[in-house]
Amino acid sequence: MRAEGVRRKASGNLASLPPGTTASIVAIETPDAVRRQLLSLGVFEGVRIRVLRRAPLGGAILVAVGSSEYALGREIASRIRVATG
């Protein structure tokens, strides 16, 4: 949960963040089936997510959620809205 009065700087989507950036998920704009799969991995609104690596040529993005690491396709990552700060 976010504390009242705490402001976050909007950053756009997860696919646009450089490696090493940590952000909070503010919205997931995917079809329901993809959303359910992300939820089962612990990827949902309010969670802190860190970009570890980006594959070249539009490949997957490696992210960390808690102590787990996942590779997300760039299309899915572009539909996850995040805020840094």
Secondary structure, DSSP 8 states (H G I E B T S, - for coil): ---TT---EEEEEGGGS-TT-EEEEEEE-S-HHHHHHHHHTT--TT-EEEEEEE-TTT--EEEEETTEEEEE-HHHHTTEEEEE-
